[in-house]
Each structure stands twice: as structure tokens, then as C-alpha cells.
Amino acid sequence: MINVEIIGFAAAILTTSAFLPQVYQTWKTKDVSGLSLPMLSLFFIGVALWFVYGVCKESLSLIFANGITVISSLLLIYFKLKYVKK
Amino acid sequence: MINVEIIGFAAAILTTSAFLPQVYQTWKTKDVSGLSLPMLSLFFIGVALWFVYGVCKESLSLIFANGITVISSLLLIYFKLKYVKK
């Protein structure tokens, strides 16, 4: 029998890995022109809710993936506020 | 008692909404220079695995959110292949 959490963790690693280069690139280039603050904020709230949902469903994969992404998207919001052209 | 699926659906709507403008913008501008094909492919596989995970866990929120995002990311891959500068 396949352990469902293995599928979840593979999914978590892949989708989280696809998001982290954006954080790194924004940090290196300080180019936040392509980032929308309202969009980032909605995304952040959404990911935080996924995290809560993962806790309620006792899904380790969801908690792991969205825990990392909550922090990543918070970093992007911070960069956006810090590096935005006045 | 709070229905957990309401949290899940709120999460699904927020994170899916944050992704759709990217698809729309790419479709309108045909500018795929900022999109990485390997990254999109990893993301697509990750989202497809989340979908399978959602089916295994009988989570309607996960099935709904990742069903839409599987199609969206497949569209982005199609745009990337179609509009890439030769």
C-alpha cells in the first residue's frame, strides 16, 4: 500500500521548490516591480488558511509545505515594502 | 463547530485567485521571458501530486484548488512553448 503522505511530501517539495527561486531572485535583484502587494497579501492569507486547514486535517504535508510558504510569502511582502520605488 | 472545509475552500479561492492573473497576463502580453520551463514543469508535477493527495485524503478543497491550478500551469507551459523567442 502506498503511503499517502509520501505523495503529499513529494507534492510539498516540488511546489515549494518552485516558489523559493522567486524569493531568492527578489532578494538578490531587489526588483519588486513585477510583484503586486494586494496579490501577495491575498496569497499570504490563502497560504495561512491552508496551514490552518492542514492542522485541522492533521496533514503533515500541508503543514510542512504551507509553513514554509507562509514564511516565504511574508518575506516577499517585506521585500516589496522595503524595495518599492518611492 | 467550524466546518474545516470552509477554511479549505477560502484558502483554495485565495491562492488560486493569486495565480490566475499570471496566466491572464502571460496570455495577453505573450511575454514568457520571465517564466522558467523547468520550474513550471516541477510546479505542474507538484500540483498534480497535490491533486492525487487530495483525492486520497478525500479533501474537496485540495481537489478543487489543485484541479484549477493543474489546468492553469499546463496553460502556462503551453504559452511558454508557443511564445518563446526562437
Backbone of each chain as nested JSON, in Angstrom:
{
  "chains": [
    {"id": "A", "residues": [
      {"number": 1, "name": "MET", "atoms": {"N": [0.838, -1.209, 0.0], "CA": [0.0, 0.0, 0.0], "C": [0.873, 1.259, 0.0]}},
      {"number": 2, "name": "ILE", "atoms": {"N": [0.51, 2.185, -0.856], "CA": [1.267, 3.434, -0.941], "C": [0.917, 4.33, 0.25]}},
      {"number": 3, "name": "ASN", "atoms": {"N": [1.934, 4.87, 0.894], "CA": [1.696, 5.82, 1.972], "C": [1.32, 7.173, 1.362]}},
      {"number": 4, "name": "VAL", "atoms": {"N": [0.113, 7.609, 1.657], "CA": [-0.414, 8.84, 1.065], "C": [0.471, 10.042, 1.391]}},
      {"number": 5, "name": "GLU", "atoms": {"N": [1.075, 10.027, 2.59], "CA": [1.895, 11.167, 2.974], "C": [3.152, 11.308, 2.111]}},
      {"number": 6, "name": "ILE", "atoms": {"N": [3.594, 10.187, 1.509], "CA": [4.746, 10.265, 0.589], "C": [4.364, 11.105, -0.634]}},
      {"number": 7, "name": "ILE", "atoms": {"N": [3.159, 10.875, -1.162], "CA": [2.659, 11.686, -2.289], "C": [2.573, 13.151, -1.861]}},
      {"number": 8, "name": "GLY", "atoms": {"N": [2.035, 13.378, -0.663], "CA": [1.899, 14.744, -0.154], "C": [3.243, 15.436, -0.003]}},
      {"number": 9, "name": "PHE", "atoms": {"N": [4.217, 14.701, 0.523], "CA": [5.534, 15.315, 0.725], "C": [6.241, 15.59, -0.602]}},
      {"number": 10, "name": "ALA", "atoms": {"N": [6.072, 14.677, -1.556], "CA": [6.647, 14.916, -2.887], "C": [6.023, 16.175, -3.476]}},
      {"number": 11, "name": "ALA", "atoms": {"N": [4.697, 16.298, -3.337], "CA": [3.987, 17.48, -3.823], "C": [4.501, 18.731, -3.11]}},
      {"number": 12, "name": "ALA", "atoms": {"N": [4.652, 18.635, -1.803], "CA": [5.11, 19.768, -0.995], "C": [6.486, 20.237, -1.438]}},
      {"number": 13, "name": "ILE", "atoms": {"N": [7.394, 19.278, -1.631], "CA": [8.767, 19.628, -2.017], "C": [8.785, 20.288, -3.398]}},
      {"number": 14, "name": "LEU", "atoms": {"N": [8.001, 19.737, -4.338], "CA": [8.0, 20.277, -5.706], "C": [7.405, 21.684, -5.765]}},
      {"number": 15, "name": "THR", "atoms": {"N": [6.242, 21.896, -5.159], "CA": [5.611, 23.219, -5.278], "C": [6.36, 24.26, -4.441]}},
      {"number": 16, "name": "THR", "atoms": {"N": [6.925, 23.844, -3.305], "CA": [7.71, 24.777, -2.502], "C": [8.999, 25.152, -3.235]}},
      {"number": 17, "name": "SER", "atoms": {"N": [9.641, 24.161, -3.862], "CA": [10.878, 24.419, -4.615], "C": [10.635, 25.391, -5.764]}},
      {"number": 18, "name": "ALA", "atoms": {"N": [9.452, 25.323, -6.346], "CA": [9.152, 26.19, -7.484], "C": [8.932, 27.632, -7.03]}},
      {"number": 19, "name": "PHE", "atoms": {"N": [8.643, 27.828, -5.746], "CA": [8.356, 29.158, -5.228], "C": [9.613, 29.848, -4.68]}},
      {"number": 20, "name": "LEU", "atoms": {"N": [10.526, 29.065, -4.116], "CA": [11.693, 29.648, -3.452], "C": [12.604, 30.47, -4.376]}},
      {"number": 21, "name": "PRO", "atoms": {"N": [12.825, 30.067, -5.65], "CA": [13.673, 30.884, -6.532], "C": [13.144, 32.309, -6.692]}},
      {"number": 22, "name": "GLN", "atoms": {"N": [11.817, 32.473, -6.638], "CA": [11.233, 33.814, -6.713], "C": [11.698, 34.657, -5.525]}},
      {"number": 23, "name": "VAL", "atoms": {"N": [11.676, 34.064, -4.335], "CA": [12.111, 34.77, -3.132], "C": [13.592, 35.138, -3.256]}},
      {"number": 24, "name": "TYR", "atoms": {"N": [14.401, 34.171, -3.7], "CA": [15.838, 34.396, -3.843], "C": [16.121, 35.487, -4.866]}},
      {"number": 25, "name": "GLN", "atoms": {"N": [15.443, 35.407, -6.014], "CA": [15.671, 36.39, -7.084], "C": [15.292, 37.794, -6.626]}},
      {"number": 26, "name": "THR", "atoms": {"N": [14.169, 37.905, -5.912], "CA": [13.726, 39.213, -5.422], "C": [14.721, 39.767, -4.419]}},
      {"number": 27, "name": "TRP", "atoms": {"N": [15.247, 38.892, -3.579], "CA": [16.227, 39.29, -2.57], "C": [17.522, 39.786, -3.222]}},
      {"number": 28, "name": "LYS", "atoms": {"N": [17.97, 39.078, -4.28], "CA": [19.221, 39.432, -4.952], "C": [19.067, 40.696, -5.795]}},
      {"number": 29, "name": "THR", "atoms": {"N": [17.992, 40.752, -6.596], "CA": [17.86, 41.842, -7.564], "C": [17.197, 43.082, -6.96]}},
      {"number": 30, "name": "LYS", "atoms": {"N": [16.509, 42.917, -5.866], "CA": [15.718, 43.991, -5.248], "C": [14.693, 44.546, -6.234]}},
      {"number": 31, "name": "ASP", "atoms": {"N": [14.405, 43.793, -7.31], "CA": [13.415, 44.224, -8.3], "C": [12.039, 43.703, -7.885]}},
      {"number": 32, "name": "VAL", "atoms": {"N": [11.222, 44.609, -7.36], "CA": [9.896, 44.2, -6.889], "C": [8.792, 44.775, -7.779]}},
      {"number": 33, "name": "SER", "atoms": {"N": [9.204, 45.321, -8.957], "CA": [8.23, 45.991, -9.826], "C": [7.16, 45.011, -10.321]}},
      {"number": 34, "name": "GLY", "atoms": {"N": [7.54, 43.759, -10.506], "CA": [6.588, 42.776, -11.011], "C": [5.7, 42.177, -9.935]}},
      {"number": 35, "name": "LEU", "atoms": {"N": [5.925, 42.545, -8.688], "CA": [5.145, 41.97, -7.588], "C": [4.015, 42.916, -7.189]}},
      {"number": 36, "name": "SER", "atoms": {"N": [2.833, 42.351, -7.066], "CA": [1.667, 43.138, -6.677], "C": [1.385, 42.92, -5.189]}},
      {"number": 37, "name": "LEU", "atoms": {"N": [1.348, 44.015, -4.425], "CA": [1.139, 43.894, -2.98], "C": [-0.233, 43.316, -2.625]}},
      {"number": 38, "name": "PRO", "atoms": {"N": [-1.326, 43.785, -3.255], "CA": [-2.631, 43.181, -2.95], "C": [-2.639, 41.68, -3.238]}},
      {"number": 39, "name": "MET", "atoms": {"N": [-1.997, 41.304, -4.368], "CA": [-1.947, 39.897, -4.761], "C": [-1.135, 39.089, -3.748]}},
      {"number": 40, "name": "LEU", "atoms": {"N": [0.019, 39.622, -3.361], "CA": [0.859, 38.954, -2.369], "C": [0.101, 38.783, -1.049]}},
      {"number": 41, "name": "SER", "atoms": {"N": [-0.651, 39.816, -0.675], "CA": [-1.387, 39.77, 0.589], "C": [-2.467, 38.687, 0.549]}},
      {"number": 42, "name": "LEU", "atoms": {"N": [-3.21, 38.629, -0.574], "CA": [-4.233, 37.584, -0.729], "C": [-3.585, 36.209, -0.68]}},
      {"number": 43, "name": "PHE", "atoms": {"N": [-2.455, 36.085, -1.376], "CA": [-1.748, 34.812, -1.41], "C": [-1.299, 34.413, -0.005]}},
      {"number": 44, "name": "PHE", "atoms": {"N": [-0.763, 35.388, 0.734], "CA": [-0.298, 35.126, 2.097], "C": [-1.448, 34.638, 2.987]}},
      {"number": 45, "name": "ILE", "atoms": {"N": [-2.595, 35.326, 2.92], "CA": [-3.753, 34.913, 3.727], "C": [-4.21, 33.511, 3.315]}},
      {"number": 46, "name": "GLY", "atoms": {"N": [-4.225, 33.273, 1.991], "CA": [-4.623, 31.957, 1.482], "C": [-3.725, 30.851, 1.998]}},
      {"number": 47, "name": "VAL", "atoms": {"N": [-2.411, 31.074, 1.935], "CA": [-1.459, 30.06, 2.386], "C": [-1.586, 29.84, 3.9]}},
      {"number": 48, "name": "ALA", "atoms": {"N": [-1.814, 30.935, 4.645], "CA": [-2.007, 30.813, 6.095], "C": [-3.247, 29.96, 6.397]}},
      {"number": 49, "name": "LEU", "atoms": {"N": [-4.308, 30.151, 5.593], "CA": [-5.518, 29.335, 5.776], "C": [-5.259, 27.873, 5.426]}},
      {"number": 50, "name": "TRP", "atoms": {"N": [-4.465, 27.631, 4.374], "CA": [-4.086, 26.252, 4.042], "C": [-3.356, 25.61, 5.225]}},
      {"number": 51, "name": "PHE", "atoms": {"N": [-2.512, 26.4, 5.871], "CA": [-1.768, 25.917, 7.033], "C": [-2.746, 25.5, 8.14]}},
      {"number": 52, "name": "VAL", "atoms": {"N": [-3.717, 26.374, 8.429], "CA": [-4.739, 26.069, 9.445], "C": [-5.522, 24.817, 9.047]}},
      {"number": 53, "name": "TYR", "atoms": {"N": [-5.886, 24.757, 7.756], "CA": [-6.609, 23.591, 7.232], "C": [-5.789, 22.319, 7.424]}},
      {"number": 54, "name": "GLY", "atoms": {"N": [-4.487, 22.401, 7.162], "CA": [-3.586, 21.261, 7.345], "C": [-3.541, 20.812, 8.798]}},
      {"number": 55, "name": "VAL", "atoms": {"N": [-3.539, 21.776, 9.72], "CA": [-3.543, 21.442, 11.154], "C": [-4.854, 20.736, 11.508]}},
      {"number": 56, "name": "CYS", "atoms": {"N": [-5.994, 21.282, 11.03], "CA": [-7.304, 20.687, 11.306], "C": [-7.407, 19.266, 10.752]}},
      {"number": 57, "name": "LYS", "atoms": {"N": [-6.859, 19.065, 9.546], "CA": [-6.936, 17.755, 8.898], "C": [-5.788, 16.841, 9.34]}},
      {"number": 58, "name": "GLU", "atoms": {"N": [-4.941, 17.347, 10.22], "CA": [-3.761, 16.601, 10.685], "C": [-2.947, 16.079, 9.498]}},
      {"number": 59, "name": "SER", "atoms": {"N": [-2.737, 16.968, 8.518], "CA": [-1.961, 16.613, 7.332], "C": [-0.558, 17.202, 7.448]}},
      {"number": 60, "name": "LEU", "atoms": {"N": [0.425, 16.333, 7.703], "CA": [1.809, 16.792, 7.853], "C": [2.316, 17.477, 6.585]}},
      {"number": 61, "name": "SER", "atoms": {"N": [1.913, 16.943, 5.413], "CA": [2.367, 17.522, 4.142], "C": [1.9, 18.963, 4.006]}},
      {"number": 62, "name": "LEU", "atoms": {"N": [0.621, 19.203, 4.306], "CA": [0.069, 20.553, 4.186], "C": [0.72, 21.506, 5.177]}},
      {"number": 63, "name": "ILE", "atoms": {"N": [0.938, 21.028, 6.407], "CA": [1.569, 21.863, 7.43], "C": [2.984, 22.234, 7.005]}},
      {"number": 64, "name": "PHE", "atoms": {"N": [3.738, 21.226, 6.532], "CA": [5.123, 21.428, 6.095], "C": [5.192, 22.418, 4.928]}},
      {"number": 65, "name": "ALA", "atoms": {"N": [4.43, 22.134, 3.857], "CA": [4.502, 22.961, 2.65], "C": [4.056, 24.397, 2.931]}},
      {"number": 66, "name": "ASN", "atoms": {"N": [2.942, 24.544, 3.617], "CA": [2.388, 25.88, 3.801], "C": [3.095, 26.644, 4.912]}},
      {"number": 67, "name": "GLY", "atoms": {"N": [3.715, 25.931, 5.846], "CA": [4.553, 26.59, 6.842], "C": [5.702, 27.319, 6.163]}},
      {"number": 68, "name": "ILE", "atoms": {"N": [6.38, 26.615, 5.242], "CA": [7.494, 27.229, 4.504], "C": [6.995, 28.373, 3.626]}},
      {"number": 69, "name": "THR", "atoms": {"N": [5.86, 28.163, 2.955], "CA": [5.371, 29.161, 2.011], "C": [4.812, 30.401, 2.726]}},
      {"number": 70, "name": "VAL", "atoms": {"N": [4.261, 30.211, 3.926], "CA": [3.827, 31.368, 4.725], "C": [5.021, 32.289, 4.988]}},
      {"number": 71, "name": "ILE", "atoms": {"N": [6.138, 31.695, 5.402], "CA": [7.348, 32.478, 5.69], "C": [7.88, 33.126, 4.404]}},
      {"number": 72, "name": "SER", "atoms": {"N": [7.914, 32.338, 3.3], "CA": [8.421, 32.856, 2.021], "C": [7.589, 34.044, 1.541]}},
      {"number": 73, "name": "SER", "atoms": {"N": [6.269, 33.917, 1.615], "CA": [5.436, 34.987, 1.075], "C": [5.481, 36.215, 1.986]}},
      {"number": 74, "name": "LEU", "atoms": {"N": [5.689, 35.981, 3.286], "CA": [5.87, 37.105, 4.21], "C": [7.162, 37.854, 3.865]}},
      {"number": 75, "name": "LEU", "atoms": {"N": [8.207, 37.104, 3.508], "CA": [9.466, 37.712, 3.081], "C": [9.258, 38.569, 1.829]}},
      {"number": 76, "name": "LEU", "atoms": {"N": [8.472, 38.039, 0.859], "CA": [8.214, 38.792, -0.372], "C": [7.474, 40.091, -0.068]}},
      {"number": 77, "name": "ILE", "atoms": {"N": [6.517, 40.038, 0.843], "CA": [5.783, 41.249, 1.233], "C": [6.754, 42.258, 1.864]}},
      {"number": 78, "name": "TYR", "atoms": {"N": [7.646, 41.758, 2.713], "CA": [8.657, 42.607, 3.335], "C": [9.553, 43.26, 2.279]}},
      {"number": 79, "name": "PHE", "atoms": {"N": [10.032, 42.465, 1.311], "CA": [10.874, 42.996, 0.235], "C": [10.112, 44.057, -0.559]}},
      {"number": 80, "name": "LYS", "atoms": {"N": [8.841, 43.752, -0.868], "CA": [8.023, 44.675, -1.66], "C": [7.919, 46.024, -0.956]}},
      {"number": 81, "name": "LEU", "atoms": {"N": [7.678, 45.981, 0.356], "CA": [7.539, 47.217, 1.123], "C": [8.882, 47.94, 1.253]}},
      {"number": 82, "name": "LYS", "atoms": {"N": [9.962, 47.166, 1.341], "CA": [11.28, 47.748, 1.576], "C": [11.894, 48.339, 0.305]}},
      {"number": 83, "name": "TYR", "atoms": {"N": [11.729, 47.632, -0.821], "CA": [12.45, 48.0, -2.042], "C": [11.605, 48.769, -3.052]}},
      {"number": 84, "name": "VAL", "atoms": {"N": [10.324, 49.004, -2.733], "CA": [9.459, 49.681, -3.696], "C": [10.025, 51.077, -3.993]}},
      {"number": 85, "name": "LYS", "atoms": {"N": [9.941, 51.483, -5.268], "CA": [10.427, 52.805, -5.665], "C": [9.503, 53.87, -5.112]}},
      {"number": 86, "name": "LYS", "atoms": {"N": [10.071, 54.799, -4.405], "CA": [9.261, 55.866, -3.795], "C": [8.783, 56.829, -4.885]}}
    ]},
    {"id": "B", "residues": [
      {"number": 1, "name": "MET", "atoms": {"N": [-19.465, 24.376, 15.807], "CA": [-18.209, 23.831, 15.292], "C": [-17.934, 24.365, 13.883]}},
      {"number": 2, "name": "ILE", "atoms": {"N": [-16.721, 24.787, 13.679], "CA": [-16.351, 25.316, 12.376], "C": [-16.173, 24.165, 11.389]}},
      {"number": 3, "name": "ASN", "atoms": {"N": [-16.775, 24.321, 10.244], "CA": [-16.587, 23.319, 9.199], "C": [-15.205, 23.537, 8.558]}},
      {"number": 4, "name": "VAL", "atoms": {"N": [-14.374, 22.51, 8.697], "CA": [-12.989, 22.622, 8.222], "C": [-12.921, 22.905, 6.716]}},
      {"number": 5, "name": "GLU", "atoms": {"N": [-13.89, 22.355, 5.974], "CA": [-13.848, 22.542, 4.517], "C": [-14.075, 24.01, 4.119]}},
      {"number": 6, "name": "ILE", "atoms": {"N": [-14.722, 24.78, 5.012], "CA": [-14.903, 26.212, 4.717], "C": [-13.536, 26.907, 4.726]}},
      {"number": 7, "name": "ILE", "atoms": {"N": [-12.705, 26.565, 5.709], "CA": [-11.339, 27.103, 5.756], "C": [-10.583, 26.692, 4.499]}},
      {"number": 8, "name": "GLY", "atoms": {"N": [-10.718, 25.418, 4.146], "CA": [-10.037, 24.902, 2.96], "C": [-10.462, 25.618, 1.689]}},
      {"number": 9, "name": "PHE", "atoms": {"N": [-11.778, 25.836, 1.559], "CA": [-12.266, 26.492, 0.353], "C": [-11.858, 27.959, 0.3]}},
      {"number": 10, "name": "ALA", "atoms": {"N": [-11.853, 28.622, 1.452], "CA": [-11.365, 30.008, 1.49], "C": [-9.907, 30.037, 1.053]}},
      {"number": 11, "name": "ALA", "atoms": {"N": [-9.118, 29.111, 1.567], "CA": [-7.706, 29.005, 1.188], "C": [-7.577, 28.752, -0.308]}},
      {"number": 12, "name": "ALA", "atoms": {"N": [-8.389, 27.827, -0.811], "CA": [-8.345, 27.453, -2.225], "C": [-8.645, 28.659, -3.111]}},
      {"number": 13, "name": "ILE", "atoms": {"N": [-9.685, 29.407, -2.756], "CA": [-10.091, 30.552, -3.57], "C": [-8.995, 31.625, -3.552]}},
      {"number": 14, "name": "LEU", "atoms": {"N": [-8.392, 31.877, -2.382], "CA": [-7.369, 32.919, -2.283], "C": [-6.094, 32.56, -3.05]}},
      {"number": 15, "name": "THR", "atoms": {"N": [-5.586, 31.349, -2.862], "CA": [-4.321, 31.014, -3.53], "C": [-4.528, 30.812, -5.033]}},
      {"number": 16, "name": "THR", "atoms": {"N": [-5.709, 30.299, -5.425], "CA": [-5.984, 30.139, -6.851], "C": [-6.149, 31.502, -7.505]}},
      {"number": 17, "name": "SER", "atoms": {"N": [-6.826, 32.435, -6.825], "CA": [-7.025, 33.791, -7.35], "C": [-5.702, 34.51, -7.541]}},
      {"number": 18, "name": "ALA", "atoms": {"N": [-4.746, 34.227, -6.665], "CA": [-3.447, 34.897, -6.759], "C": [-2.641, 34.364, -7.946]}},
      {"number": 19, "name": "PHE", "atoms": {"N": [-2.989, 33.182, -8.438], "CA": [-2.234, 32.562, -9.526], "C": [-2.821, 32.919, -10.895]}},
      {"number": 20, "name": "LEU", "atoms": {"N": [-4.136, 33.081, -10.961], "CA": [-4.798, 33.292, -12.251], "C": [-4.347, 34.565, -12.987]}},
      {"number": 21, "name": "PRO", "atoms": {"N": [-4.096, 35.699, -12.298], "CA": [-3.638, 36.895, -13.029], "C": [-2.347, 36.653, -13.814]}},
      {"number": 22, "name": "GLN", "atoms": {"N": [-1.487, 35.769, -13.288], "CA": [-0.259, 35.424, -14.008], "C": [-0.594, 34.774, -15.353]}},
      {"number": 23, "name": "VAL", "atoms": {"N": [-1.557, 33.87, -15.318], "CA": [-1.97, 33.189, -16.549], "C": [-2.555, 34.209, -17.534]}},
      {"number": 24, "name": "TYR", "atoms": {"N": [-3.415, 35.081, -17.018], "CA": [-4.057, 36.09, -17.863], "C": [-3.025, 37.035, -18.469]}},
      {"number": 25, "name": "GLN", "atoms": {"N": [-2.088, 37.503, -17.606], "CA": [-1.063, 38.444, -18.075], "C": [-0.183, 37.816, -19.159]}},
      {"number": 26, "name": "THR", "atoms": {"N": [0.193, 36.557, -18.957], "CA": [1.03, 35.865, -19.936], "C": [0.28, 35.704, -21.255]}},
      {"number": 27, "name": "TRP", "atoms": {"N": [-1.002, 35.414, -21.17], "CA": [-1.832, 35.228, -22.355], "C": [-1.951, 36.537, -23.133]}},
      {"number": 28, "name": "LYS", "atoms": {"N": [-2.148, 37.664, -22.395], "CA": [-2.324, 38.959, -23.032], "C": [-1.016, 39.5, -23.62]}},
      {"number": 29, "name": "THR", "atoms": {"N": [0.067, 39.453, -22.834], "CA": [1.318, 40.088, -23.236], "C": [2.182, 39.175, -24.1]}},
      {"number": 30, "name": "LYS", "atoms": {"N": [1.93, 37.88, -24.035], "CA": [2.76, 36.88, -24.714], "C": [4.224, 36.985, -24.272]}},
      {"number": 31, "name": "ASP", "atoms": {"N": [4.448, 37.651, -23.114], "CA": [5.81, 37.795, -22.584], "C": [6.103, 36.62, -21.652]}},
      {"number": 32, "name": "VAL", "atoms": {"N": [6.874, 35.666, -22.139], "CA": [7.17, 34.471, -21.343], "C": [8.634, 34.46, -20.904]}},
      {"number": 33, "name": "SER", "atoms": {"N": [9.319, 35.624, -21.085], "CA": [10.749, 35.661, -20.773], "C": [11.031, 35.388, -19.296]}},
      {"number": 34, "name": "GLY", "atoms": {"N": [10.092, 35.793, -18.431], "CA": [10.313, 35.601, -17.001], "C": [9.919, 34.226, -16.503]}},
      {"number": 35, "name": "LEU", "atoms": {"N": [9.383, 33.402, -17.397], "CA": [8.94, 32.077, -16.972], "C": [9.997, 31.03, -17.295]}},
      {"number": 36, "name": "SER", "atoms": {"N": [10.282, 30.193, -16.307], "CA": [11.271, 29.137, -16.483], "C": [10.562, 27.806, -16.731]}},
      {"number": 37, "name": "LEU", "atoms": {"N": [10.892, 27.18, -17.88], "CA": [10.212, 25.926, -18.233], "C": [10.484, 24.806, -17.228]}},
      {"number": 38, "name": "PRO", "atoms": {"N": [11.746, 24.597, -16.8], "CA": [11.986, 23.545, -15.793], "C": [11.19, 23.81, -14.508]}},
      {"number": 39, "name": "MET", "atoms": {"N": [11.144, 25.092, -14.091], "CA": [10.425, 25.456, -12.879], "C": [8.923, 25.208, -13.034]}},
      {"number": 40, "name": "LEU", "atoms": {"N": [8.38, 25.624, -14.202], "CA": [6.959, 25.393, -14.477], "C": [6.64, 23.903, -14.47]}},
      {"number": 41, "name": "SER", "atoms": {"N": [7.553, 23.118, -15.035], "CA": [7.322, 21.669, -15.12], "C": [7.302, 21.052, -13.731]}},
      {"number": 42, "name": "LEU", "atoms": {"N": [8.269, 21.445, -12.872], "CA": [8.297, 20.962, -11.493], "C": [7.014, 21.349, -10.762]}},
      {"number": 43, "name": "PHE", "atoms": {"N": [6.603, 22.616, -10.967], "CA": [5.399, 23.109, -10.318], "C": [4.182, 22.301, -10.776]}},
      {"number": 44, "name": "PHE", "atoms": {"N": [4.102, 22.058, -12.082], "CA": [2.983, 21.292, -12.637], "C": [2.917, 19.889, -12.023]}},
      {"number": 45, "name": "ILE", "atoms": {"N": [4.067, 19.21, -11.953], "CA": [4.096, 17.86, -11.369], "C": [3.689, 17.926, -9.885]}},
      {"number": 46, "name": "GLY", "atoms": {"N": [4.208, 18.959, -9.18], "CA": [3.866, 19.135, -7.767], "C": [2.366, 19.315, -7.552]}},
      {"number": 47, "name": "VAL", "atoms": {"N": [1.764, 20.182, -8.367], "CA": [0.33, 20.449, -8.233], "C": [-0.483, 19.195, -8.58]}},
      {"number": 48, "name": "ALA", "atoms": {"N": [-0.031, 18.464, -9.599], "CA": [-0.718, 17.214, -9.97], "C": [-0.665, 16.224, -8.801]}},
      {"number": 49, "name": "LEU", "atoms": {"N": [0.488, 16.171, -8.096], "CA": [0.608, 15.288, -6.928], "C": [-0.293, 15.76, -5.783]}},
      {"number": 50, "name": "TRP", "atoms": {"N": [-0.402, 17.079, -5.581], "CA": [-1.344, 17.61, -4.577], "C": [-2.76, 17.178, -4.903]}},
      {"number": 51, "name": "PHE", "atoms": {"N": [-3.084, 17.177, -6.193], "CA": [-4.415, 16.751, -6.637], "C": [-4.654, 15.288, -6.247]}},
      {"number": 52, "name": "VAL", "atoms": {"N": [-3.66, 14.424, -6.546], "CA": [-3.759, 12.995, -6.199], "C": [-3.876, 12.839, -4.672]}},
      {"number": 53, "name": "TYR", "atoms": {"N": [-3.06, 13.62, -3.955], "CA": [-3.096, 13.6, -2.484], "C": [-4.489, 13.992, -1.981]}},
      {"number": 54, "name": "GLY", "atoms": {"N": [-5.078, 15.024, -2.602], "CA": [-6.425, 15.468, -2.236], "C": [-7.462, 14.38, -2.461]}},
      {"number": 55, "name": "VAL", "atoms": {"N": [-7.315, 13.646, -3.577], "CA": [-8.239, 12.537, -3.867], "C": [-8.09, 11.455, -2.801]}},
      {"number": 56, "name": "CYS", "atoms": {"N": [-6.824, 11.095, -2.462], "CA": [-6.556, 10.059, -1.452], "C": [-7.121, 10.465, -0.079]}},
      {"number": 57, "name": "LYS", "atoms": {"N": [-6.971, 11.75, 0.269], "CA": [-7.423, 12.229, 1.575], "C": [-8.903, 12.64, 1.544]}},
      {"number": 58, "name": "GLU", "atoms": {"N": [-9.539, 12.476, 0.386], "CA": [-10.938, 12.882, 0.192], "C": [-11.155, 14.327, 0.631]}},
      {"number": 59, "name": "SER", "atoms": {"N": [-10.231, 15.192, 0.22], "CA": [-10.323, 16.612, 0.556], "C": [-10.839, 17.394, -0.645]}},
      {"number": 60, "name": "LEU", "atoms": {"N": [-12.095, 17.834, -0.559], "CA": [-12.693, 18.578, -1.67], "C": [-11.926, 19.867, -1.963]}},
      {"number": 61, "name": "SER", "atoms": {"N": [-11.432, 20.546, -0.906], "CA": [-10.695, 21.797, -1.094], "C": [-9.444, 21.579, -1.931]}},
      {"number": 62, "name": "LEU", "atoms": {"N": [-8.688, 20.53, -1.574], "CA": [-7.449, 20.241, -2.305], "C": [-7.746, 19.861, -3.75]}},
      {"number": 63, "name": "ILE", "atoms": {"N": [-8.801, 19.061, -3.954], "CA": [-9.154, 18.631, -5.311], "C": [-9.553, 19.849, -6.15]}},
      {"number": 64, "name": "PHE", "atoms": {"N": [-10.374, 20.719, -5.565], "CA": [-10.855, 21.923, -6.254], "C": [-9.691, 22.863, -6.618]}},
      {"number": 65, "name": "ALA", "atoms": {"N": [-8.891, 23.224, -5.603], "CA": [-7.804, 24.184, -5.814], "C": [-6.782, 23.649, -6.81]}},
      {"number": 66, "name": "ASN", "atoms": {"N": [-6.364, 22.405, -6.624], "CA": [-5.291, 21.877, -7.46], "C": [-5.787, 21.439, -8.835]}},
      {"number": 67, "name": "GLY", "atoms": {"N": [-7.077, 21.139, -8.929], "CA": [-7.664, 20.864, -10.239], "C": [-7.538, 22.096, -11.133]}},
      {"number": 68, "name": "ILE", "atoms": {"N": [-7.909, 23.259, -10.573], "CA": [-7.817, 24.507, -11.334], "C": [-6.354, 24.852, -11.64]}},
      {"number": 69, "name": "THR", "atoms": {"N": [-5.487, 24.657, -10.652], "CA": [-4.093, 25.061, -10.837], "C": [-3.339, 24.125, -11.779]}},
      {"number": 70, "name": "VAL", "atoms": {"N": [-3.738, 22.85, -11.82], "CA": [-3.146, 21.925, -12.8], "C": [-3.403, 22.461, -14.207]}},
      {"number": 71, "name": "ILE", "atoms": {"N": [-4.655, 22.872, -14.465], "CA": [-5.015, 23.381, -15.787], "C": [-4.28, 24.706, -16.062]}},
      {"number": 72, "name": "SER", "atoms": {"N": [-4.241, 25.603, -15.052], "CA": [-3.567, 26.9, -15.219], "C": [-2.088, 26.728, -15.536]}},
      {"number": 73, "name": "SER", "atoms": {"N": [-1.415, 25.842, -14.797], "CA": [0.027, 25.708, -15.01], "C": [0.312, 25.003, -16.336]}},
      {"number": 74, "name": "LEU", "atoms": {"N": [-0.61, 24.127, -16.759], "CA": [-0.473, 23.499, -18.068], "C": [-0.604, 24.562, -19.168]}},
      {"number": 75, "name": "LEU", "atoms": {"N": [-1.512, 25.513, -18.972], "CA": [-1.665, 26.626, -19.918], "C": [-0.382, 27.447, -19.99]}},
      {"number": 76, "name": "LEU", "atoms": {"N": [0.249, 27.715, -18.821], "CA": [1.495, 28.489, -18.796], "C": [2.598, 27.751, -19.547]}},
      {"number": 77, "name": "ILE", "atoms": {"N": [2.668, 26.441, -19.384], "CA": [3.67, 25.645, -20.105], "C": [3.414, 25.744, -21.616]}},
      {"number": 78, "name": "TYR", "atoms": {"N": [2.148, 25.678, -22.002], "CA": [1.771, 25.792, -23.413], "C": [2.181, 27.168, -23.971]}},
      {"number": 79, "name": "PHE", "atoms": {"N": [1.888, 28.246, -23.209], "CA": [2.271, 29.601, -23.631], "C": [3.793, 29.713, -23.77]}},
      {"number": 80, "name": "LYS", "atoms": {"N": [4.498, 29.153, -22.771], "CA": [5.959, 29.225, -22.779], "C": [6.521, 28.575, -24.044]}},
      {"number": 81, "name": "LEU", "atoms": {"N": [5.973, 27.415, -24.402], "CA": [6.456, 26.699, -25.58], "C": [6.045, 27.425, -26.86]}},
      {"number": 82, "name": "LYS", "atoms": {"N": [4.873, 28.059, -26.842], "CA": [4.339, 28.693, -28.052], "C": [4.991, 30.046, -28.326]}},
      {"number": 83, "name": "TYR", "atoms": {"N": [5.207, 30.842, -27.254], "CA": [5.627, 32.23, -27.433], "C": [7.121, 32.458, -27.221]}},
      {"number": 84, "name": "VAL", "atoms": {"N": [7.864, 31.397, -26.899], "CA": [9.288, 31.578, -26.634], "C": [9.986, 32.12, -27.89]}},
      {"number": 85, "name": "LYS", "atoms": {"N": [10.902, 33.075, -27.677], "CA": [11.636, 33.643, -28.815], "C": [12.598, 32.605, -29.373]}},
      {"number": 86, "name": "LYS", "atoms": {"N": [12.48, 32.381, -30.673], "CA": [13.335, 31.395, -31.315], "C": [14.774, 31.908, -31.421]}}
    ]}
  ]
}
